Amino acid sequence: MSVKQKTCIYIIAVVVAVAVGIYLWKLISENNLRRNMENQRIVLTERAQFIIENKTNDLLNLMTVPFVWAVRREMIRENYDQINEYLTQFIKNREINKIVVVDTNGIIAVATDKKQEGKSFSMYYQKEFLGYTEINIANDSEGNIQIVAPIMGLNRRIGTLLITFVSEKINLEVP
């Protein structure tokens, strides 16, 4: 083999090695970029979900106060038909799953699920809810938001309101 041929083979080998190196570098860079973008998407999704959950809880708390006042007014008048109308209007919202109004004896007075009416609250829900002294918002075992609020009369508790709200999860997946 002549020197010219050896040089040509070396040049071809170097060019091929450089091309393979550039291709591998590009693959590694793309994989790193994809991994970084996926990590950023996860972080942004979690942050957005956290912000939405906090805003949702704030708005649910804000909505619950006047609703409790309206139910309170009708409970004092013993106008349970009107309370049922309130519940019927509220349940039309697709995010509202259930609403329950409980009397001081722990009996469900009015509910959107009519099978629960007249039965003990503790058959369906945590009995501790009846002891809450202020609005409490927490997630249940199914991931729904439960709002529990005491209904206060002039000088004593006259009932408890429970609302189950179906929260929406954020998905930033690219189809």
C-alpha positions as CSV (number, residue, x, y, z in Angstrom):
1,M,0.0,0.0,0.0
2,S,1.3,3.4,-1.0
3,V,1.6,6.4,1.3
4,K,-1.2,8.1,-0.7
5,Q,-3.5,5.2,-0.1
6,K,-2.7,5.0,3.6
7,T,-3.3,8.8,3.9
8,C,-6.6,8.5,2.1
9,I,-7.7,5.7,4.4
10,Y,-6.7,7.7,7.5
11,I,-8.6,10.7,6.2
12,I,-11.7,8.6,5.5
13,A,-11.4,7.0,9.0
14,V,-11.1,10.4,10.7
15,V,-14.0,11.8,8.7
16,V,-16.2,8.8,9.6
17,A,-15.0,9.0,13.3
18,V,-15.9,12.7,13.4
19,A,-19.3,12.1,11.7
20,V,-20.1,9.3,14.2
21,G,-18.9,11.5,17.1
22,I,-21.1,14.4,15.9
23,Y,-24.1,12.0,15.6
24,L,-23.5,10.6,19.1
25,W,-23.1,14.1,20.6
26,K,-26.4,15.1,18.9
27,L,-28.2,12.1,20.3
28,I,-26.9,12.7,23.8
29,S,-27.8,16.4,23.6
30,E,-31.3,15.6,22.4
31,N,-31.9,13.0,25.2
32,N,-30.6,15.5,27.8
33,L,-32.9,18.2,26.4
34,R,-35.9,15.8,26.4
35,R,-35.2,14.8,30.0
36,N,-34.8,18.5,31.0
37,M,-38.1,19.4,29.3
38,E,-39.9,16.5,30.9
39,N,-38.6,17.5,34.3
40,Q,-39.7,21.1,33.7
41,R,-43.1,19.9,32.6
42,I,-43.5,17.9,35.8
43,V,-42.4,20.8,38.0
44,L,-44.7,23.2,36.2
45,T,-47.7,20.8,36.4
46,E,-47.2,20.3,40.1
47,R,-46.9,24.0,40.7
48,A,-49.9,24.8,38.6
49,Q,-51.9,22.0,40.4
50,F,-50.8,23.5,43.8
51,I,-51.9,27.0,42.8
52,I,-55.2,25.8,41.4
53,E,-56.0,23.8,44.5
54,N,-55.2,26.8,46.7
55,K,-57.4,29.1,44.6
56,T,-60.2,26.5,44.5
57,N,-60.1,26.1,48.3
58,D,-60.2,29.9,48.7
59,L,-63.2,30.2,46.4
60,L,-65.0,27.2,48.0
61,N,-64.5,28.8,51.4
62,L,-65.8,32.1,50.0
63,M,-68.9,30.4,48.4
64,T,-69.7,28.3,51.5
65,V,-70.2,31.3,53.8
66,P,-73.3,32.8,52.1
67,F,-74.6,29.3,51.3
68,V,-74.5,28.5,55.0
69,W,-76.2,31.7,55.8
70,A,-79.1,30.9,53.4
71,V,-79.4,27.3,54.8
72,R,-79.3,28.7,58.3
73,R,-82.1,31.1,57.6
74,E,-84.3,28.4,56.3
75,M,-83.4,25.9,59.1
76,I,-84.5,28.5,61.7
77,R,-87.8,28.7,59.8
78,E,-87.9,24.9,59.5
79,N,-88.4,25.5,55.7
80,Y,-86.6,22.3,54.5
81,D,-88.3,22.5,51.1
82,Q,-86.5,25.7,50.3
83,I,-83.2,24.1,51.5
84,N,-83.9,21.3,49.1
85,E,-84.4,23.9,46.3
86,Y,-81.0,25.4,47.2
87,L,-79.3,22.0,47.0
88,T,-81.1,21.1,43.7
89,Q,-79.7,24.3,42.2
90,F,-76.2,23.8,43.5
91,I,-76.0,20.1,42.4
92,K,-76.6,21.2,38.8
93,N,-73.0,22.4,38.8
94,R,-71.0,19.5,37.4
95,E,-68.2,19.9,40.0
96,I,-70.6,19.5,42.9
97,N,-71.0,15.8,43.7
98,K,-73.1,15.8,46.9
99,I,-74.6,18.2,49.4
100,V,-75.8,17.1,52.8
101,V,-77.5,19.2,55.6
102,V,-77.4,17.5,59.0
103,D,-79.5,18.5,62.1
104,T,-78.1,18.7,65.6
105,N,-79.0,15.1,66.3
106,G,-76.7,13.9,63.6
107,I,-79.5,13.0,61.2
108,I,-79.4,14.0,57.6
109,A,-82.2,16.4,57.1
110,V,-81.8,17.2,53.5
111,A,-79.4,15.7,50.9
112,T,-78.9,15.6,47.2
113,D,-78.9,11.8,47.5
114,K,-82.4,11.2,48.8
115,K,-81.6,7.7,50.1
116,Q,-79.5,9.3,52.8
117,E,-82.2,11.6,54.2
118,G,-83.5,10.6,57.6
119,K,-80.5,8.4,58.3
120,S,-77.5,8.9,60.6
121,F,-74.8,11.1,59.2
122,S,-72.1,8.7,60.6
123,M,-73.4,5.9,58.3
124,Y,-72.0,7.7,55.3
125,Y,-69.4,10.2,56.6
126,Q,-66.9,10.7,59.4
127,K,-68.7,11.6,62.7
128,E,-65.9,14.1,63.5
129,F,-67.3,16.4,60.9
130,L,-70.2,17.2,63.2
131,G,-67.8,18.7,65.7
132,Y,-66.1,21.2,63.4
133,T,-66.5,24.7,64.7
134,E,-65.4,26.5,61.5
135,I,-65.3,25.8,57.7
136,N,-63.0,22.9,57.0
137,I,-61.8,22.0,53.5
138,A,-60.0,18.7,52.9
139,N,-59.6,15.9,50.4
140,D,-61.5,12.7,50.8
141,S,-60.3,9.2,50.0
142,E,-61.4,9.5,46.4
143,G,-59.5,12.8,45.8
144,N,-62.6,15.0,46.0
145,I,-62.7,18.1,48.1
146,Q,-65.1,18.0,51.1
147,I,-66.2,21.2,52.6
148,V,-67.7,20.9,56.1
149,A,-69.2,23.9,57.7
150,P,-71.1,24.4,60.9
151,I,-74.6,26.0,60.7
152,M,-74.9,28.3,63.7
153,G,-78.1,29.7,65.1
154,L,-78.1,32.8,67.2
155,N,-76.6,31.1,70.3
156,R,-76.0,27.5,69.4
157,R,-75.2,25.1,66.5
158,I,-78.3,24.1,64.5
159,G,-76.6,21.8,62.0
160,T,-73.8,21.0,59.7
161,L,-73.4,21.4,55.9
162,L,-71.2,19.0,53.8
163,I,-70.4,19.7,50.2
164,T,-68.4,17.3,48.1
165,F,-66.6,19.0,45.2
166,V,-65.0,17.1,42.3
167,S,-61.7,18.8,41.6
168,E,-60.0,18.7,38.2
169,K,-56.4,17.6,37.8
170,I,-54.1,19.4,35.4
171,N,-52.6,17.4,32.6
172,L,-49.9,19.1,30.5
173,E,-49.2,16.0,28.4
174,V,-48.6,16.8,24.8
175,P,-50.7,14.5,22.6
